Amino acid sequence: MMLLLVYSLAISTALYYWLRIKTHMQPGLLLIDNPMVGLIAFCLSYLSIGFRWPSLILIPVLIPLLAFILIQIRFWRTPRRKITAKDNEIVSPADGNVIYINRIDLDSKLISVKNGSVSELSEITQSDLILRPCWQIGINMTPFDVHKNCSPISGNIIFNKHIIGKFHSLKDFLSMTENERHTYVIENKLCRVGVVQIASKRVKRIDSYVKQGDAVKQGEWLGMIRFGSQVDVFLPLEAKINIELRQQVYAAKTILAELP
């Protein structure tokens, strides 16, 4: 029995370590999800087929299957999060890791930098929807993050546009201009904020739950990106940035910035 338990945990640990390398998931999940998956696999194996040497060959199949189910549950979940931000605070629209914090100057275009190359967000650079100078924050989402995105502020949606793309990998700088994406601009009496949902290659779709002209509350879900994704946020320059590079942030909970 002990050997089966050790065997289950060893395989689960190897799987989660591989996922950690591939998805850059939070290290804490190795201590939370990994033991749970290993123990569940052990219990199911022991109860269903008992401790017999031939049964050990089923463990490498059972543990990845349970891990996949757990990842899917995490991916599709819709958490209820209590909004505690003040009126002058801007919350994160997405769960994920902060991959860049850029200052966009007055004479600069609204762009994204990917592996040293730049790509332009034409739907908003060719208008005055986002005033410059401003801040740009990029948030990368892994399969372990909530993939629904919320409004960073309360206000009215003054721009809502879906761009059908060519499904490049997010590692390719062309992903910002040619991948499927959805752009929102939300405005209230204090500021105007832009949110760009960017899909990865082979993504099925980006679902939008709102339309232009709608009034939204801070933390209200705007839509969902199915599978690999990234969210860029554009904030007024006068906003005080409260987060750092590589920080894990959470939709509707983490305060990205505060206005004076």
N, C-alpha and C positions, 0 to 999 in steps of 0.2 A: 504493500500500500504506500509506504513512504517513498519507494523508488518511483512509483507512478506519479505521485505528487511532485517530486523533484523534476521528473521528466516533463510534466505538463508546464511547470513554471519556467523551465529552461527554454522550451520551445516558444512559449509566450514571450519571454524576455527577448529572445533573438528576433522574433517578429516585430515587436515594438521598437527595438533598437534600429532595425532596418527602416521602419516607418519614420522614426525620428530623423534619420539621415535623409530620407527622400522628401519628407514634407515639412521638416523643421518645426514639428509640433512641439508643444510645451513639454519640457523635461518632466514636469510634475505628473504628466499622464503615465509615465513609466511606473510611478509609485501608486497611482490610483487605478487606472484601467487594467494595467498589466496583471497585477495579482488577482483581480476579480475574474479576468478572462481565464487565467490559469486554473483557479479554483473551480470555476464553473465547469471547465473542460474535464478536470479531474473527477468531480462529483458525478457528472453525467456518464463519463466513461466507466467509472467504478460501479455505479448503480445499474447500468444497462448491460455491461458485458463482464463485469468483475475483473479481478486482477489475474489476467492470464497473459503470458508473454505474446501470443499472436495478436492480442488486442492492442498492443502498444503501437502497431503500425497505423491504427486509426487515429491516434492522437494528433499527428501532423496535419491531418485533414480536418479534424474537429476544431482545433484551436484557431486556425486561420478563418474558418467559417464563422465561429463565434465572434472573432475580432471584426470581421466584415460586417456582421449584423450590428455590432455595437457602434461601429463607425457610421453606418447608415442611420441609426437612431440619433446619434449626435448630429449628423448632417441635416436631417429633416426637422429637428426639434424647433419649436417656437417658444422660447422662454418668455415668461411674464416678468418684466423688470420694472421695478418702481423707480420713477423719475425723481431724482433728488436735486438736479441741477437748478441753479438760480436763473432768472430771466436773462442775465448778461453772460451766461455760460453756454458754451457750445459743446455738445456731446459727440462722441464718436458714432459715425453711422454704421460701423462694421466691427465685428470681432476680427482680430488678427494682429500681425506684427507690423510696426511702423518701419517702412523700408526707406523712406526719405522725407525730409522736411526742407522744401525749397522756398526761397524768396523770389518772387516774380516781380521784376522792376517795372517802372512806368513804360519804358520803351521795349520791353520784352513781350514775346508772345506767350500764350498759355501752352506750355509744352510738358512732355514727360521725357525723362532721360532713362534710356534702357541700354545697359552695357556700353555706355559711352556715346550712344547715338541719340538723337532727339526726334520726337514726333509731335506734331501739332494737333490740338483738338479743334478742328476747323469749325465745328458747330457753335463754339463760343468765342473763339479768337476773332471771328469775323463780325463780332457784335460788341456791344458794351454791356452785355449781361453780367460779366465779372469785371469789376473795376480794378485796375492796376494802379499802384503796386499791391500785391497780395501775397498770402502764404499758400503753399501747396503741400499737402500731406498725403503720402501714399501708404495704403494699408494692404498687406498681403494676407489672404485668407487660406488656411489649410483645410483638409477634409475634417479636421476635428473642431473647427470653428463653426459658430452659427452662420448660415449663409443667407439669412435675411438681413436686409439693410434698412436702417431707420432714418428719419429726418433729424439732422443735428440741432435744429431749432424749430420753434413754433412759427408758423407764418403761412404765406400763400405760395403755391407753386406757380411761378411766372414763366417757366420753361420746362418742357418735358418732351424729350425726343429720343427715339430708338434708332440706332444705326446698325444695320445688318452688316456683318463682317465676313472675313475670309478664314477666321479660326487659326491664327498663328499661335505658337506657344507664347506664353507670357514672357519667356526668356528672350524672345525676339523683339527688337524695338518697334517693329511694324505692328505689334499687337495693339498699340494705342490708337493707331489710325485705321487699321484694317480688321481687327477683331470685332466681334459683336460687342456693342456697348450701349448703355442707356445713361443719358445725362439729364439731371434735374438742376434747376436753380430755384432756391427757396428764399423768400424775402419777408422781413418784418420791419418794424419801425426802427430797429437798432442796426440791422445789417442785412447783407445779401450773401448767401452761401451756395456754392456749387458742389454737387455730388455726381461723380462719374463711376458707374458700375462697368467693369471691364471683364469680359469672359475670356476663358482660356480656349485652347484648341479642342475641337470635337465636343464643345459644350452644346447642350441641347437648346437652351434658350435662357433669356433673361425675362422674368415675369415682372411686370409693373402693376402695382395695386392702386395707383392713383392716376389722375389726369391733370392736364394743365388747367389752372384756375381753382383747383381744390385748396381748401384750407387744411393744414395738417398740424398736429401737435408734436412737440418735441418727443422723440422716442417712438413715434408712430411708424409702423413698417411701411416702407415705400415699395419694396419689391424683393425679389430673390434671384440670385444667380445660381443656376444649377451646375454644380461641380466647379472645378478650379477657377479662381477669380481674384480680382483685386478691386479696391475702391480708392479713388482719388478725391480729396476734399480741397476746395478752394475757400480760403477765409480772408477777411479784411486784414490789411497790414497792421492796423492798430490793435488787433487781437493779441493778447499775451499767450504764447504757446506754453502749455503745461505738460507736454509729453516729450519723450526723448527717442532717438533712433533705437530700433530693435526692441522697443517696449511692447509688451502685449497689452492691447486695448480691447474694450468690450462695448458693443453697441448699446447706446442709451445709458450706459453707466460711467464710462471713463470721460472725464472732462478734458477735451482736446485743448480748449483755449477759453479765455474769458475776455469780455469787452470792457473797456474803461467806463 
